[in-house]
């Protein structure tokens, strides 16, 4: 037996409230069954009529399957079938008042359709229709009326089965949508973690190399490099905590990086002895998603320069127009047109496609594609390396 969600009309009600509704239905069925049982048979039927206590007991017994149909749908169906056919077949409820037991069967068969496994549900409804057909055919002896009763009962079960299938489809769709959203969120967090770790570790590695090189001759400069390494490490840890906090349900929402944070990013790269020139033109009031994408793409591009370019200067150009943003990052490192076939260029281009750098380039392409942009990453016409894209969004 499966536990099905309530229908649209009953959605939002607790299980206790649904059982209370069934209890009210059971009271109504008990009154209907009692009123049907006190009716006398019509001529030429036998004039015998049951005592009053039996009429009351019939109404109470007919109400029982309705009251427990959500708790034990199969048991309620078998009990409802037995009570309804016994009441009609014995004449306690006259055939012309057979609406009362049919209401009971209709309610329990609907619940069988919604809550019982399909194969068992099918067998149960077929047996019920066969028994009802025989009993009503013997008492009513009107084929049309018997056929109408069987059609109504079968329709109630079919409606229940349809509701069950729709609920299952809705549950599968919701589960797939949830998995898709979780996949996108995991991908976003993976990209952010890569960008954070790659950039900050590149700065740390560059400053550590400087400190090692000048340790004997320039102790003051070495200490400055160590201070930058310590500050960059703390910043990286803070950003990692913020990114990992998104994985925790109780995480506090913190501001996401955007265009306003590019200054700190450039300062971090400059601390690694890379001369970075940032030029930002146009209205900076862009959508939050665009700002995050630009920040992460600039972060990844600067990381590439620090790790692979052997560059001394880098320029970040951001031009914001109406409904679009153009980003271009250029450097004077290896990989230009004049040495496109050199080992350095091949190493850098290979690094962009494989390993950690490959993941960074994939992340940049994905961020650009989110806003209808194609990422261009390759040697520049005047030498060096160029990363460029245009992000489009509603103005």
Short mmCIF file of the C-alpha atoms (twelve columns), coordinates in Angstrom:
data_MODEL
# 
_entry.id   MODEL 
# 
loop_
_atom_site.group_PDB 
_atom_site.id 
_atom_site.type_symbol 
_atom_site.label_atom_id 
_atom_site.label_alt_id 
_atom_site.label_comp_id 
_atom_site.label_asym_id 
_atom_site.label_seq_id 
_atom_site.Cartn_x 
_atom_site.Cartn_y 
_atom_site.Cartn_z 
_atom_site.pdbx_PDB_model_num 
ATOM 1   C CA . UNK A 1   0.000   0.000   0.000   1 
ATOM 2   C CA . UNK A 2   1.260   3.462   -0.824  1 
ATOM 3   C CA . UNK A 3   0.473   6.738   0.856   1 
ATOM 4   C CA . UNK A 4   -0.842  9.164   -1.723  1 
ATOM 5   C CA . UNK A 5   -0.958  12.901  -1.475  1 
ATOM 6   C CA . UNK A 6   -4.395  14.513  -1.257  1 
ATOM 7   C CA . UNK A 7   -6.072  15.872  -4.355  1 
ATOM 8   C CA . UNK A 8   -5.923  19.510  -5.388  1 
ATOM 9   C CA . UNK A 9   -9.133  20.328  -3.493  1 
ATOM 10  C CA . UNK A 10  -7.785  18.786  -0.291  1 
ATOM 11  C CA . UNK A 11  -4.139  19.803  -0.659  1 
ATOM 12  C CA . UNK A 12  -2.802  21.570  2.402   1 
ATOM 13  C CA . UNK A 13  -4.948  19.569  4.835   1 
ATOM 14  C CA . UNK A 14  -3.205  17.442  7.432   1 
ATOM 15  C CA . UNK A 15  -3.797  13.705  7.696   1 
ATOM 16  C CA . UNK A 16  -5.839  14.273  10.819  1 
ATOM 17  C CA . UNK A 17  -8.072  16.741  8.979   1 
ATOM 18  C CA . UNK A 18  -8.557  14.276  6.112   1 
ATOM 19  C CA . UNK A 19  -9.579  11.563  8.568   1 
ATOM 20  C CA . UNK A 20  -11.996 14.018  10.171  1 
ATOM 21  C CA . UNK A 21  -13.568 14.627  6.760   1 
ATOM 22  C CA . UNK A 22  -13.935 10.861  6.301   1 
ATOM 23  C CA . UNK A 23  -15.589 10.687  9.711   1 
ATOM 24  C CA . UNK A 24  -18.164 13.287  8.624   1 
ATOM 25  C CA . UNK A 25  -18.745 11.336  5.396   1 
ATOM 26  C CA . UNK A 26  -19.215 8.204   7.477   1 
ATOM 27  C CA . UNK A 27  -21.886 9.941   9.580   1 
ATOM 28  C CA . UNK A 28  -23.678 11.034  6.400   1 
ATOM 29  C CA . UNK A 29  -23.456 7.478   4.998   1 
ATOM 30  C CA . UNK A 30  -24.791 6.057   8.284   1 
ATOM 31  C CA . UNK A 31  -27.835 8.326   8.126   1 
ATOM 32  C CA . UNK A 32  -28.343 7.515   4.443   1 
ATOM 33  C CA . UNK A 33  -28.010 3.762   5.115   1 
ATOM 34  C CA . UNK A 34  -30.426 3.893   8.041   1 
ATOM 35  C CA . UNK A 35  -33.015 5.837   6.020   1 
ATOM 36  C CA . UNK A 36  -32.665 3.331   3.172   1 
ATOM 37  C CA . UNK A 37  -33.014 0.382   5.548   1 
ATOM 38  C CA . UNK A 38  -36.236 1.666   7.133   1 
ATOM 39  C CA . UNK A 39  -37.885 1.781   3.690   1 
ATOM 40  C CA . UNK A 40  -40.349 -1.041  3.176   1 
ATOM 41  C CA . UNK A 41  -40.121 -3.266  0.092   1 
ATOM 42  C CA . UNK A 42  -42.460 -2.345  -2.732  1 
ATOM 43  C CA . UNK A 43  -45.083 -4.835  -3.933  1 
ATOM 44  C CA . UNK A 44  -44.958 -7.528  -5.117  1 
ATOM 45  C CA . UNK A 45  -41.905 -7.994  -2.860  1 
ATOM 46  C CA . UNK A 46  -42.448 -9.866  0.441   1 
ATOM 47  C CA . UNK A 47  -44.053 -7.685  3.096   1 
ATOM 48  C CA . UNK A 48  -41.543 -8.761  5.783   1 
ATOM 49  C CA . UNK A 49  -39.501 -5.901  7.187   1 
ATOM 50  C CA . UNK A 50  -36.542 -5.989  9.570   1 
ATOM 51  C CA . UNK A 51  -36.777 -4.600  13.137  1 
ATOM 52  C CA . UNK A 52  -35.662 -1.041  13.815  1 
ATOM 53  C CA . UNK A 53  -32.447 -2.041  15.561  1 
ATOM 54  C CA . UNK A 54  -31.300 -3.896  12.433  1 
ATOM 55  C CA . UNK A 55  -31.943 -0.811  10.304  1 
ATOM 56  C CA . UNK A 56  -29.771 1.266   12.646  1 
ATOM 57  C CA . UNK A 57  -27.072 -1.406  12.708  1 
ATOM 58  C CA . UNK A 58  -27.059 -1.546  8.899   1 
ATOM 59  C CA . UNK A 59  -26.432 2.207   8.671   1 
ATOM 60  C CA . UNK A 60  -23.619 2.045   11.251  1 
ATOM 61  C CA . UNK A 61  -21.941 -0.912  9.552   1 
ATOM 62  C CA . UNK A 62  -22.107 0.755   6.129   1 
ATOM 63  C CA . UNK A 63  -20.371 3.817   7.568   1 
ATOM 64  C CA . UNK A 64  -17.413 1.852   8.962   1 
ATOM 65  C CA . UNK A 65  -15.577 1.243   5.622   1 
ATOM 66  C CA . UNK A 66  -15.886 4.926   4.733   1 
ATOM 67  C CA . UNK A 67  -14.391 5.964   8.070   1 
ATOM 68  C CA . UNK A 68  -11.272 3.784   7.632   1 
ATOM 69  C CA . UNK A 69  -10.826 3.905   3.850   1 
ATOM 70  C CA . UNK A 70  -7.612  6.015   4.051   1 
ATOM 71  C CA . UNK A 71  -6.133  3.861   6.810   1 
ATOM 72  C CA . UNK A 72  -6.914  0.426   5.308   1 
ATOM 73  C CA . UNK A 73  -8.177  0.881   1.729   1 
ATOM 74  C CA . UNK A 74  -8.157  -2.811  0.773   1 
ATOM 75  C CA . UNK A 75  -9.835  -3.972  3.978   1 
ATOM 76  C CA . UNK A 76  -12.375 -1.161  3.635   1 
ATOM 77  C CA . UNK A 77  -13.145 -2.242  0.065   1 
ATOM 78  C CA . UNK A 78  -13.698 -5.882  1.011   1 
ATOM 79  C CA . UNK A 79  -15.832 -4.898  4.004   1 
ATOM 80  C CA . UNK A 80  -17.830 -2.391  1.951   1 
ATOM 81  C CA . UNK A 81  -18.439 -5.006  -0.757  1 
ATOM 82  C CA . UNK A 82  -19.601 -7.606  1.760   1 
ATOM 83  C CA . UNK A 83  -21.901 -5.212  3.662   1 
ATOM 84  C CA . UNK A 84  -23.406 -3.575  0.561   1 
ATOM 85  C CA . UNK A 85  -24.199 -6.859  -1.216  1 
ATOM 86  C CA . UNK A 86  -25.516 -8.452  1.994   1 
ATOM 87  C CA . UNK A 87  -27.800 -5.495  2.706   1 
ATOM 88  C CA . UNK A 88  -29.205 -5.441  -0.841  1 
ATOM 89  C CA . UNK A 89  -29.261 -9.199  -1.353  1 
ATOM 90  C CA . UNK A 90  -31.064 -9.874  1.943   1 
ATOM 91  C CA . UNK A 91  -33.632 -7.180  1.303   1 
ATOM 92  C CA . UNK A 92  -32.726 -5.159  4.411   1 
ATOM 93  C CA . UNK A 93  -32.175 -2.299  1.974   1 
ATOM 94  C CA . UNK A 94  -34.733 -2.447  -0.856  1 
ATOM 95  C CA . UNK A 95  -33.398 -2.456  -4.393  1 
ATOM 96  C CA . UNK A 96  -34.985 0.927   -5.158  1 
ATOM 97  C CA . UNK A 97  -33.020 2.436   -2.205  1 
ATOM 98  C CA . UNK A 98  -29.711 0.872   -3.261  1 
ATOM 99  C CA . UNK A 99  -28.074 4.276   -3.624  1 
ATOM 100 C CA . UNK A 100 -26.775 4.085   -0.014  1 
ATOM 101 C CA . UNK A 101 -24.619 0.956   -0.410  1 
ATOM 102 C CA . UNK A 102 -23.502 2.181   -3.862  1 
ATOM 103 C CA . UNK A 103 -22.182 5.399   -2.301  1 
ATOM 104 C CA . UNK A 104 -20.128 3.297   0.104   1 
ATOM 105 C CA . UNK A 105 -18.702 1.179   -2.706  1 
ATOM 106 C CA . UNK A 106 -18.005 4.233   -4.855  1 
ATOM 107 C CA . UNK A 107 -16.015 5.941   -2.086  1 
ATOM 108 C CA . UNK A 108 -13.945 2.901   -1.150  1 
ATOM 109 C CA . UNK A 109 -13.232 1.931   -4.778  1 
ATOM 110 C CA . UNK A 110 -12.044 5.468   -5.499  1 
ATOM 111 C CA . UNK A 111 -9.617  5.158   -2.579  1 
ATOM 112 C CA . UNK A 112 -8.524  1.742   -3.854  1 
ATOM 113 C CA . UNK A 113 -7.673  3.398   -7.179  1 
ATOM 114 C CA . UNK A 114 -5.590  6.119   -5.531  1 
ATOM 115 C CA . UNK A 115 -3.860  4.189   -2.746  1 
ATOM 116 C CA . UNK A 116 -3.544  0.509   -3.701  1 
ATOM 117 C CA . UNK A 117 -0.898  -0.970  -5.997  1 
ATOM 118 C CA . UNK A 118 -2.327  -1.156  -9.529  1 
ATOM 119 C CA . UNK A 119 -2.348  -4.936  -9.994  1 
ATOM 120 C CA . UNK A 120 -4.046  -5.661  -6.657  1 
ATOM 121 C CA . UNK A 121 -6.354  -2.718  -7.242  1 
ATOM 122 C CA . UNK A 122 -7.430  -4.107  -10.623 1 
ATOM 123 C CA . UNK A 123 -8.208  -7.538  -9.220  1 
ATOM 124 C CA . UNK A 124 -10.178 -6.009  -6.374  1 
ATOM 125 C CA . UNK A 125 -12.359 -3.857  -8.632  1 
ATOM 126 C CA . UNK A 126 -13.012 -6.730  -11.062 1 
ATOM 127 C CA . UNK A 127 -14.161 -8.996  -8.228  1 
ATOM 128 C CA . UNK A 128 -16.293 -6.180  -6.795  1 
ATOM 129 C CA . UNK A 129 -17.999 -5.520  -10.138 1 
ATOM 130 C CA . UNK A 130 -18.654 -9.231  -10.642 1 
ATOM 131 C CA . UNK A 131 -20.224 -9.652  -7.180  1 
ATOM 132 C CA . UNK A 132 -22.293 -6.468  -7.463  1 
ATOM 133 C CA . UNK A 133 -23.451 -7.489  -10.932 1 
ATOM 134 C CA . UNK A 134 -24.659 -10.884 -9.676  1 
ATOM 135 C CA . UNK A 135 -26.403 -9.506  -6.540  1 
ATOM 136 C CA . UNK A 136 -28.067 -6.552  -8.278  1 
ATOM 137 C CA . UNK A 137 -28.950 -8.685  -11.268 1 
ATOM 138 C CA . UNK A 138 -30.779 -11.100 -8.925  1 
ATOM 139 C CA . UNK A 139 -32.577 -8.396  -6.938  1 
ATOM 140 C CA . UNK A 140 -33.245 -5.654  -9.504  1 
ATOM 141 C CA . UNK A 141 -33.618 -7.785  -12.643 1 
ATOM 142 C CA . UNK A 142 -33.255 -4.664  -14.821 1 
ATOM 143 C CA . UNK A 143 -30.185 -4.945  -17.100 1 
ATOM 144 C CA . UNK A 144 -30.007 -1.214  -17.698 1 
ATOM 145 C CA . UNK A 145 -29.997 -0.378  -13.983 1 
ATOM 146 C CA . UNK A 146 -27.425 -3.070  -13.258 1 
ATOM 147 C CA . UNK A 147 -25.227 -1.817  -16.093 1 
ATOM 148 C CA . UNK A 148 -25.535 1.765   -14.839 1 
ATOM 149 C CA . UNK A 149 -24.486 0.728   -11.322 1 
ATOM 150 C CA . UNK A 150 -21.474 -1.187  -12.630 1 
ATOM 151 C CA . UNK A 151 -20.481 1.728   -14.904 1 
ATOM 152 C CA . UNK A 152 -20.610 4.224   -12.003 1 
ATOM 153 C CA . UNK A 153 -18.524 2.000   -9.741  1 
ATOM 154 C CA . UNK A 154 -15.976 1.340   -12.482 1 
ATOM 155 C CA . UNK A 155 -15.821 5.059   -13.239 1 
ATOM 156 C CA . UNK A 156 -15.084 5.892   -9.589  1 
ATOM 157 C CA . UNK A 157 -12.197 3.416   -9.544  1 
ATOM 158 C CA . UNK A 158 -10.894 4.767   -12.878 1 
ATOM 159 C CA . UNK A 159 -10.967 8.330   -11.575 1 
ATOM 160 C CA . UNK A 160 -9.022  7.216   -8.511  1 
ATOM 161 C CA . UNK A 161 -6.450  5.440   -10.684 1 
ATOM 162 C CA . UNK A 162 -6.100  8.537   -12.890 1 
ATOM 163 C CA . UNK A 163 -5.524  10.698  -9.832  1 
ATOM 164 C CA . UNK A 164 -2.874  8.234   -8.661  1 
ATOM 165 C CA . UNK A 165 -1.043  8.410   -11.999 1 
ATOM 166 C CA . UNK A 166 -1.196  12.205  -12.053 1 
ATOM 167 C CA . UNK A 167 0.212   12.354  -8.546  1 
ATOM 168 C CA . UNK A 168 3.019   9.981   -9.511  1 
ATOM 169 C CA . UNK A 169 3.810   12.080  -12.583 1 
ATOM 170 C CA . UNK A 170 3.810   15.283  -10.528 1 
ATOM 171 C CA . UNK A 171 6.082   13.670  -7.926  1 
ATOM 172 C CA . UNK A 172 8.520   12.483  -10.621 1 
ATOM 173 C CA . UNK A 173 8.535   15.914  -12.255 1 
ATOM 174 C CA . UNK A 174 9.176   17.584  -8.920  1 
ATOM 175 C CA . UNK A 175 11.981  15.133  -8.128  1 
ATOM 176 C CA . UNK A 176 13.602  15.683  -11.529 1 
ATOM 177 C CA . UNK A 177 13.324  19.459  -11.167 1 
ATOM 178 C CA . UNK A 178 14.884  19.231  -7.706  1 
ATOM 179 C CA . UNK A 179 17.746  17.051  -8.984  1 
ATOM 180 C CA . UNK A 180 18.327  19.455  -11.880 1 
ATOM 181 C CA . UNK A 181 18.387  22.442  -9.536  1 
ATOM 182 C CA . UNK A 182 20.776  20.629  -7.189  1 
ATOM 183 C CA . UNK A 183 23.007  19.745  -10.145 1 
ATOM 184 C CA . UNK A 184 23.133  23.381  -11.243 1 
ATOM 185 C CA . UNK A 185 23.872  24.481  -7.694  1 
ATOM 186 C CA . UNK A 186 26.662  21.911  -7.308  1 
ATOM 187 C CA . UNK A 187 28.137  23.060  -10.615 1 
ATOM 188 C CA . UNK A 188 27.973  26.692  -9.506  1 
ATOM 189 C CA . UNK A 189 29.652  25.918  -6.195  1 
ATOM 190 C CA . UNK A 190 32.325  23.831  -7.982  1 
ATOM 191 C CA . UNK A 191 33.067  26.740  -10.317 1 
ATOM 192 C CA . UNK A 192 33.248  29.201  -7.426  1 
ATOM 193 C CA . UNK A 193 35.544  26.928  -5.413  1 
ATOM 194 C CA . UNK A 194 37.816  26.461  -8.412  1 
ATOM 195 C CA . UNK A 195 37.981  30.202  -9.063  1 
ATOM 196 C CA . UNK A 196 38.656  31.018  -5.402  1 
ATOM 197 C CA . UNK A 197 41.323  28.373  -4.870  1 
ATOM 198 C CA . UNK A 198 43.072  28.815  -8.229  1 
ATOM 199 C CA . UNK A 199 43.347  32.606  -7.966  1 
ATOM 200 C CA . UNK A 200 44.489  32.845  -4.368  1 
ATOM 201 C CA . UNK A 201 46.905  29.932  -4.609  1 
ATOM 202 C CA . UNK A 202 48.423  31.515  -7.724  1 
ATOM 203 C CA . UNK A 203 49.044  34.742  -5.791  1 
ATOM 204 C CA . UNK A 204 50.494  32.781  -2.872  1 
ATOM 205 C CA . UNK A 205 52.751  30.736  -5.169  1 
ATOM 206 C CA . UNK A 206 54.007  33.861  -6.941  1 
ATOM 207 C CA . UNK A 207 54.809  35.697  -3.723  1 
ATOM 208 C CA . UNK A 208 56.419  32.593  -2.222  1 
ATOM 209 C CA . UNK A 209 58.704  32.348  -5.253  1 
ATOM 210 C CA . UNK A 210 59.625  36.024  -4.845  1 
ATOM 211 C CA . UNK A 211 60.291  35.572  -1.130  1 
ATOM 212 C CA . UNK A 212 62.543  32.592  -1.787  1 
ATOM 213 C CA . UNK A 213 64.469  34.496  -4.473  1 
ATOM 214 C CA . UNK A 214 65.193  37.591  -2.374  1 
ATOM 215 C CA . UNK A 215 65.409  36.023  1.078   1 
ATOM 216 C CA . UNK A 216 69.148  36.626  1.501   1 
ATOM 217 C CA . UNK A 217 69.534  39.984  -0.233  1 
ATOM 218 C CA . UNK A 218 66.290  41.802  0.603   1 
ATOM 219 C CA . UNK A 219 64.867  40.615  3.951   1 
ATOM 220 C CA . UNK A 220 62.417  43.525  4.154   1 
ATOM 221 C CA . UNK A 221 60.930  42.645  0.768   1 
ATOM 222 C CA . UNK A 222 60.800  39.010  1.827   1 
ATOM 223 C CA . UNK A 223 58.812  39.919  4.959   1 
ATOM 224 C CA . UNK A 224 56.413  41.970  2.802   1 
ATOM 225 C CA . UNK A 225 55.884  38.918  0.585   1 
ATOM 226 C CA . UNK A 226 55.170  36.797  3.656   1 
ATOM 227 C CA . UNK A 227 52.616  39.343  4.892   1 
ATOM 228 C CA . UNK A 228 50.897  39.250  1.486   1 
ATOM 229 C CA . UNK A 229 50.884  35.453  1.597   1 
ATOM 230 C CA . UNK A 230 49.285  35.517  5.063   1 
ATOM 231 C CA . UNK A 231 46.645  38.079  4.009   1 
ATOM 232 C CA . UNK A 232 45.834  36.179  0.819   1 
ATOM 233 C CA . UNK A 233 45.524  32.922  2.765   1 
ATOM 234 C CA . UNK A 234 43.051  34.516  5.194   1 
ATOM 235 C CA . UNK A 235 41.047  35.943  2.303   1 
ATOM 236 C CA . UNK A 236 40.980  32.552  0.582   1 
ATOM 237 C CA . UNK A 237 39.777  30.859  3.766   1 
ATOM 238 C CA . UNK A 238 37.029  33.442  4.205   1 
ATOM 239 C CA . UNK A 239 35.831  32.968  0.615   1 
ATOM 240 C CA . UNK A 240 35.948  29.196  0.982   1 
ATOM 241 C CA . UNK A 241 33.830  29.372  4.133   1 
ATOM 242 C CA . UNK A 242 31.337  31.560  2.302   1 
ATOM 243 C CA . UNK A 243 31.160  29.171  -0.670  1 
ATOM 244 C CA . UNK A 244 30.890  26.064  1.518   1 
ATOM 245 C CA . UNK A 245 28.282  27.794  3.644   1 
ATOM 246 C CA . UNK A 246 25.925  27.548  0.674   1 
ATOM 247 C CA . UNK A 247 25.916  23.781  1.230   1 
ATOM 248 C CA . UNK A 248 24.471  24.164  4.718   1 
ATOM 249 C CA . UNK A 249 20.767  24.738  5.229   1 
ATOM 250 C CA . UNK A 250 21.391  27.135  8.100   1 
ATOM 251 C CA . UNK A 251 23.922  29.210  6.172   1 
ATOM 252 C CA . UNK A 252 23.613  32.973  6.501   1 
ATOM 253 C CA . UNK A 253 23.068  34.711  3.190   1 
ATOM 254 C CA . UNK A 254 26.094  36.853  2.340   1 
ATOM 255 C CA . UNK A 255 26.595  39.292  -0.529  1 
ATOM 256 C CA . UNK A 256 27.918  37.754  -3.733  1 
ATOM 257 C CA . UNK A 257 30.934  39.371  -5.461  1 
ATOM 258 C CA . UNK A 258 30.282  41.751  -8.333  1 
ATOM 259 C CA . UNK A 259 31.708  44.671  -10.279 1 
ATOM 260 C CA . UNK A 260 32.282  46.655  -7.080  1 
ATOM 261 C CA . UNK A 261 34.702  43.960  -5.883  1 
ATOM 262 C CA . UNK A 262 36.948  44.014  -8.949  1 
ATOM 263 C CA . UNK A 263 39.256  46.556  -7.272  1 
ATOM 264 C CA . UNK A 264 40.174  44.093  -4.546  1 
ATOM 265 C CA . UNK A 265 40.720  41.386  -7.148  1 
ATOM 266 C CA . UNK A 266 43.072  43.628  -9.116  1 
ATOM 267 C CA . UNK A 267 44.924  44.626  -5.937  1 
ATOM 268 C CA . UNK A 268 45.445  40.954  -5.118  1 
ATOM 269 C CA . UNK A 269 46.966  40.345  -8.555  1 
ATOM 270 C CA . UNK A 270 49.167  43.435  -8.222  1 
ATOM 271 C CA . UNK A 271 50.492  42.085  -4.939  1 
ATOM 272 C CA . UNK A 272 51.914  39.198  -6.980  1 
ATOM 273 C CA . UNK A 273 53.926  41.730  -9.021  1 
ATOM 274 C CA . UNK A 274 51.584  41.779  -11.994 1 
ATOM 275 C CA . UNK A 275 50.833  45.290  -13.249 1 
ATOM 276 C CA . UNK A 276 47.078  45.248  -13.801 1 
ATOM 277 C CA . UNK A 277 45.178  48.116  -15.411 1 
ATOM 278 C CA . UNK A 278 41.399  48.062  -14.857 1 
ATOM 279 C CA . UNK A 279 39.139  50.133  -17.106 1 
ATOM 280 C CA . UNK A 280 35.400  50.042  -16.457 1 
ATOM 281 C CA . UNK A 281 33.119  52.167  -18.642 1 
ATOM 282 C CA . UNK A 282 29.359  52.630  -18.552 1 
ATOM 283 C CA . UNK A 283 26.611  52.251  -15.977 1 
ATOM 284 C CA . UNK A 284 27.658  49.743  -13.321 1 
ATOM 285 C CA . UNK A 285 24.063  48.924  -12.345 1 
ATOM 286 C CA . UNK A 286 23.980  45.486  -13.969 1 
ATOM 287 C CA . UNK A 287 21.976  42.435  -12.821 1 
ATOM 288 C CA . UNK A 288 23.528  40.546  -9.926  1 
ATOM 289 C CA . UNK A 289 24.114  37.415  -12.023 1 
ATOM 290 C CA . UNK A 290 26.037  39.419  -14.615 1 
ATOM 291 C CA . UNK A 291 28.202  40.996  -11.914 1 
ATOM 292 C CA . UNK A 292 29.034  37.620  -10.404 1 
ATOM 293 C CA . UNK A 293 29.852  36.146  -13.828 1 
ATOM 294 C CA . UNK A 294 32.169  39.061  -14.712 1 
ATOM 295 C CA . UNK A 295 33.947  38.901  -11.328 1 
ATOM 296 C CA . UNK A 296 34.585  35.154  -11.632 1 
ATOM 297 C CA . UNK A 297 35.702  35.394  -15.258 1 
ATOM 298 C CA . UNK A 298 38.154  38.199  -14.476 1 
ATOM 299 C CA . UNK A 299 39.356  36.196  -11.467 1 
ATOM 300 C CA . UNK A 300 39.996  33.132  -13.627 1 
ATOM 301 C CA . UNK A 301 41.658  35.185  -16.380 1 
ATOM 302 C CA . UNK A 302 44.058  36.821  -13.893 1 
ATOM 303 C CA . UNK A 303 44.797  33.406  -12.416 1 
ATOM 304 C CA . UNK A 304 45.707  32.150  -15.872 1 
ATOM 305 C CA . UNK A 305 48.027  35.105  -16.381 1 
ATOM 306 C CA . UNK A 306 49.776  34.522  -13.056 1 
ATOM 307 C CA . UNK A 307 50.202  30.788  -13.577 1 
ATOM 308 C CA . UNK A 308 50.897  30.442  -17.293 1 
ATOM 309 C CA . UNK A 309 51.624  33.700  -19.097 1 
ATOM 310 C CA . UNK A 310 54.979  34.868  -17.691 1 
ATOM 311 C CA . UNK A 311 53.442  38.310  -18.134 1 
ATOM 312 C CA . UNK A 312 54.394  41.581  -16.490 1 
ATOM 313 C CA . UNK A 313 51.341  43.623  -17.481 1 
ATOM 314 C CA . UNK A 314 47.675  42.867  -17.880 1 
ATOM 315 C CA . UNK A 315 44.709  44.982  -18.900 1 
ATOM 316 C CA . UNK A 316 41.057  44.407  -17.981 1 
ATOM 317 C CA . UNK A 317 38.581  46.307  -20.161 1 
ATOM 318 C CA . UNK A 318 34.879  46.262  -19.278 1 
ATOM 319 C CA . UNK A 319 32.508  48.215  -21.487 1 
ATOM 320 C CA . UNK A 320 28.874  48.305  -20.321 1 
ATOM 321 C CA . UNK A 321 26.348  49.242  -22.973 1 
ATOM 322 C CA . UNK A 322 22.589  49.026  -23.198 1 
ATOM 323 C CA . UNK A 323 21.637  45.502  -22.268 1 
ATOM 324 C CA . UNK A 324 25.105  44.040  -22.806 1 
ATOM 325 C CA . UNK A 325 28.564  43.984  -21.262 1 
ATOM 326 C CA . UNK A 326 31.805  43.421  -23.162 1 
ATOM 327 C CA . UNK A 327 34.756  41.999  -21.247 1 
ATOM 328 C CA . UNK A 328 38.322  41.754  -22.535 1 
ATOM 329 C CA . UNK A 329 41.424  40.701  -20.611 1 
ATOM 330 C CA . UNK A 330 44.787  40.991  -22.376 1 
ATOM 331 C CA . UNK A 331 48.365  40.431  -21.238 1 
ATOM 332 C CA . UNK A 332 51.873  40.691  -22.656 1 
ATOM 333 C CA . UNK A 333 52.902  37.176  -21.780 1 
ATOM 334 C CA . UNK A 334 53.721  34.176  -23.934 1 
ATOM 335 C CA . UNK A 335 51.148  32.898  -26.395 1 
ATOM 336 C CA . UNK A 336 51.090  35.781  -28.901 1 
ATOM 337 C CA . UNK A 337 50.920  35.488  -32.662 1 
ATOM 338 C CA . UNK A 338 54.671  35.880  -33.038 1 
ATOM 339 C CA . UNK A 339 55.444  32.740  -31.039 1 
ATOM 340 C CA . UNK A 340 52.285  30.735  -31.623 1 
ATOM 341 C CA . UNK A 341 54.313  27.638  -32.388 1 
ATOM 342 C CA . UNK A 342 56.704  27.897  -29.500 1 
ATOM 343 C CA . UNK A 343 56.876  25.494  -26.590 1 
ATOM 344 C CA . UNK A 344 55.668  28.144  -24.137 1 
ATOM 345 C CA . UNK A 345 52.588  28.814  -26.196 1 
ATOM 346 C CA . UNK A 346 51.871  25.135  -26.570 1 
ATOM 347 C CA . UNK A 347 52.277  24.619  -22.848 1 
ATOM 348 C CA . UNK A 348 49.932  27.461  -22.043 1 
ATOM 349 C CA . UNK A 349 47.311  26.430  -24.576 1 
ATOM 350 C CA . UNK A 350 47.524  22.855  -23.357 1 
ATOM 351 C CA . UNK A 351 47.152  24.073  -19.801 1 
ATOM 352 C CA . UNK A 352 43.977  25.913  -20.820 1 
ATOM 353 C CA . UNK A 353 42.502  22.678  -22.073 1 
ATOM 354 C CA . UNK A 354 43.609  20.111  -19.520 1 
ATOM 355 C CA . UNK A 355 43.675  19.617  -15.803 1 
ATOM 356 C CA . UNK A 356 42.734  22.447  -13.489 1 
ATOM 357 C CA . UNK A 357 43.104  25.129  -16.174 1 
ATOM 358 C CA . UNK A 358 40.766  23.164  -18.397 1 
ATOM 359 C CA . UNK A 359 38.147  23.275  -15.675 1 
ATOM 360 C CA . UNK A 360 38.632  27.019  -15.364 1 
ATOM 361 C CA . UNK A 361 38.147  27.551  -19.081 1 
ATOM 362 C CA . UNK A 362 35.051  25.355  -19.037 1 
ATOM 363 C CA . UNK A 363 33.664  27.405  -16.158 1 
ATOM 364 C CA . UNK A 364 34.325  30.653  -18.045 1 
ATOM 365 C CA . UNK A 365 32.588  29.331  -21.147 1 
ATOM 366 C CA . UNK A 366 29.587  28.213  -19.068 1 
ATOM 367 C CA . UNK A 367 29.298  31.597  -17.363 1 
ATOM 368 C CA . UNK A 368 29.457  33.348  -20.747 1 
ATOM 369 C CA . UNK A 369 26.878  30.990  -22.253 1 
ATOM 370 C CA . UNK A 370 24.445  31.792  -19.426 1 
ATOM 371 C CA . UNK A 371 24.137  35.285  -20.916 1 
ATOM 372 C CA . UNK A 372 24.317  34.388  -24.597 1 
ATOM 373 C CA . UNK A 373 28.044  35.010  -24.970 1 
ATOM 374 C CA . UNK A 374 30.803  33.059  -26.725 1 
ATOM 375 C CA . UNK A 375 34.161  33.024  -24.983 1 
ATOM 376 C CA . UNK A 376 37.246  33.825  -27.071 1 
ATOM 377 C CA . UNK A 377 40.538  32.694  -25.513 1 
ATOM 378 C CA . UNK A 378 43.728  32.636  -27.542 1 
ATOM 379 C CA . UNK A 379 46.805  34.488  -28.766 1 
ATOM 380 C CA . UNK A 380 46.329  38.192  -29.454 1 
ATOM 381 C CA . UNK A 381 47.151  39.823  -32.801 1 
ATOM 382 C CA . UNK A 382 49.910  41.933  -31.201 1 
ATOM 383 C CA . UNK A 383 51.220  39.187  -28.946 1 
ATOM 384 C CA . UNK A 384 50.207  38.038  -25.516 1 
ATOM 385 C CA . UNK A 385 46.918  36.359  -24.689 1 
ATOM 386 C CA . UNK A 386 43.326  37.578  -25.044 1 
ATOM 387 C CA . UNK A 387 40.193  36.471  -23.215 1 
ATOM 388 C CA . UNK A 388 37.047  38.217  -24.449 1 
ATOM 389 C CA . UNK A 389 33.285  37.791  -24.370 1 
ATOM 390 C CA . UNK A 390 30.054  39.763  -24.548 1 
ATOM 391 C CA . UNK A 391 27.317  39.128  -21.985 1 
ATOM 392 C CA . UNK A 392 23.784  40.073  -23.035 1 
ATOM 393 C CA . UNK A 393 20.934  40.785  -20.641 1 
ATOM 394 C CA . UNK A 394 17.700  42.748  -20.534 1 
ATOM 395 C CA . UNK A 395 18.280  46.476  -20.267 1 
# 
